[in-house]
Amino acid sequence: MASGFRLTPVPGGGIDPGEQPVEALTRELLEETGLELVGARLLDARTSQRNGISWSLTALFYAASQPLRDIRDTAVLSPPAADAAHMLDRTWNRI
């Protein structure tokens, strides 16, 4: 990974009817953090399916940047592990 870059989880959310995934990504991040993305581009897409269970998961991976004006006043807070445990939960919906 390039110096000065890191991976970080971002808020989750849903895709509204008629909305493209990259539009949902941009909207959810703005709604939940106040940060604006610029030039988001798809890096990879992976789909997982399991036999015997009717579900599939598609994960989309994007690269984007933030305008410098948004970053200057942004603080990154790392919660204690016990407080962050709920962030590891995933919601799976049967179809």
C-alpha positions, -999 to +999 in steps of 0.1 A: +000+000+000+013+035-008+027+056+019+001+078+035-028+056+025-048+033+047-080+013+046-108+022+069-144+010+072-171+034+061-207+037+072-231+012+056-265+017+041-288+007+013-292+015-023-324+034-030-346+023-060-331+036-092-298+045-076-264+033-088-241+017-062-215+045-065-243+071-060-254+052-028-218+052-016-215+089-021-249+097-005-244+074+025-210+088+034-222+124+031-253+117+052-235+098+079-202+117+081-207+150+063-177+141+040-180+144+002-163+119-021-148+129-054-140+106-083-152+073-067-142+044-090-150+007-088-119-013-080-134-048-076-166-067-071-170-101-055-200-123-051-203-151-026-230-178-026-235-208-004-252-241-013-282-251+007-289-215+019-307-190-004-285-159-001-258-141-019-235-113-010-220-088-034-192-067-021-181-036-041-147-020-035-142+016-045-113+041-044-121+078-040-107+110-026-120+138-003-116+175-010-089+189+014-114+214+028-134+185+043-104+167+058-088+196+077-115+197+104-120+159+105-109+139+136-105+102+134-115+086+167-107+050+176-132+036+201-120+011+227-123-025+214-153-033+237-172-003+225-164-011+188-175-048+190-210-039+177-193-026+145-183-061+136-219-073+134-233-080+099-270-082+090-279-110+066-314-111+050-328-144+037-343-141+002 
